[in-house]
Amino acid sequence: MSEPLALHGGRPARPALLPYGWQAIDEDDVQAALAVLRGGRLTTGPRVAEFERAVAAAVGAAHAVAVSSGTAALHAAAFAAGIGPGDEVIVPALTFAASANAVLYQGGIPVFADVRADTLNVDPADVAARLTGRTRAIVAVDYAGQPADLDAIGALARDRGLALIEDAAHALGAEYRGRRVGALADLTAFSFHPVKHITTGEGGLVTTASRELDARLRRFRNHGLAATGWSWPVSRGSCCRRSLPMSATRGISSPCCSSPSGSAPTGARSWRPSAPRTSASPSTTCRSTGIPTIRPAATGAGSARARSGPSSAS
Ligand SMILES: Cc1ncc(COP(=O)(O)O)c(C=O)c1O
């Protein structure tokens, strides 16, 4: 009779559990982390800004905002795109839970579209079939690092004034028709969890070409605070999703974070507001913190900015 499974008391095939993530940390990383520990800035700080500049340059994006995880990056992107209660967002049926959860955190409704059997990426035809008058955005996942069909999905989003959020958790360094992922969608979310290409321990980042979206992302990650000299106007609807300098330090030293061509970030593209939302409920909850976040009611024919932008709710 064969041996029982390890689960049932048999001999395990491996002496220890196979680690889920396996990172390469060298002495430089250790020294860089120590320098942060000794430097007195344990949150935010210049190393985070340095990391943001490095990633922006590597992918050819005008702006990059570092946050605490890939999930936080998607949540921040959903917020910046103005997704609110009742808004439908198309999400691929094959992805990690975070792609859809980010929509739920904002009170939106994930609408799943099927993926293609040959690419495992979302099928633009099925996305088109699921668009309704309530659709606010499309999340395109670059599954296993292969960019989604961004031409077709981008055209659908453009035609209807929807936000295109690219979930590039698997796709740092990937290219689509000769351009780096990170410079192709309205908002692109990356993850730096240890199973990804480079790791910051936990960490994430959003890139965008829009100065306005960049400002919204920055406010979102820091409780809605905006630094204007010594005045700190707080606005509603935000969370705390800051990135740690020690984590950023690890990211800066990773090879994927350098731009092979030394290319400068692309110029800023202006953010297109989505079609006006017809209804909005007054509040939702930041699931990561459990803090209720009040959202202003729709103001009629306003844009994403007017309806839910931090400035409108300060
Ligand atoms: C497609 C996708 N999106 C988002 C995430 C979330 O990233 P994180 O684990 O950094 O929160 C993951 C994580 O594996 C993922 O695979």
The ligand as an SDF file (V2000), in Angstrom:
LIG
                    3D

 16 16  0  0  0  0  0  0  0  0999 V2000
   -3.2220   40.9740  -11.1660 C   0  0  0  0  0  0  0  0  0  0  0  0
   -2.9330   41.4420   -9.7660 C   0  0  0  0  0  0  0  0  0  0  0  0
   -3.3940   42.6390   -9.3740 N   0  0  0  0  0  0  0  0  0  0  0  0
   -3.1610   43.1150   -8.1400 C   0  0  0  0  0  0  0  0  0  0  0  0
   -2.4430   42.3800   -7.2180 C   0  0  0  0  0  0  0  0  0  0  0  0
   -2.2660   42.9220   -5.8260 C   0  0  0  0  0  0  0  0  0  0  0  0
   -0.9380   43.2280   -5.5130 O   0  0  0  0  0  0  0  0  0  0  0  0
   -0.4500   43.2610   -3.9950 P   0  0  0  0  0  0  0  0  0  0  0  0
   -0.2750   41.8350   -3.5430 O   0  0  0  0  0  0  0  0  0  0  0  0
    0.8540   44.0050   -4.0420 O   0  0  0  0  0  0  0  0  0  0  0  0
   -1.4810   43.9710   -3.1920 O   0  0  0  0  0  0  0  0  0  0  0  0
   -1.9390   41.1290   -7.5700 C   0  0  0  0  0  0  0  0  0  0  0  0
   -1.1570   40.3430   -6.5960 C   0  0  0  0  0  0  0  0  0  0  0  0
   -0.7250   39.2580   -6.8370 O   0  0  0  0  0  0  0  0  0  0  0  0
   -2.1980   40.6370   -8.8720 C   0  0  0  0  0  0  0  0  0  0  0  0
   -1.7480   39.4410   -9.2640 O   0  0  0  0  0  0  0  0  0  0  0  0
  1  2  1  0
  2  3  1  0
  2 15  2  0
  3  4  2  0
  4  5  1  0
  5  6  1  0
  5 12  2  0
  6  7  1  0
  7  8  1  0
  8  9  2  0
  8 10  1  0
  8 11  1  0
 12 13  1  0
 12 15  1  0
 13 14  2  0
 15 16  1  0
M  END
$$$$
